[in-house]
Amino acid sequence: MDPLRAQQLAAELEVEMMADMYNRCDSPGEGIGAVGYRGESELSKGECVCLDRCVAKYLEVHERMGKKLTELSLQDEELLKRMQQGTGSA
């Protein structure tokens, strides 16, 4: 896969992940462990803690994935450079 396509896929994945996080946070009680929406204007302490934990976990995974994608992208670029050097000198 060429580096440009890899960057495009990484950007698309990031947008999908952010949309997923928004959708999960926008729907209390739907897969995030919150007590559930009761029609009140404010969240309870337990709901706030639950939401904070969920977002923290999501952001940690997002950061890990970003680092791994960057690492893979750098490896792809290095491989591409080596391949170009190999074919350029032949």
Secondary structure, DSSP 4 states (H G I P E B T S, - for coil): --HHHHHHHHHHHHHHHHHHHHHHHHSTTSSS------S-SS--HHHHHHHHHHHHHHHHHHHHHHHHHHHHHHHHHHHHHHHHHHHH--
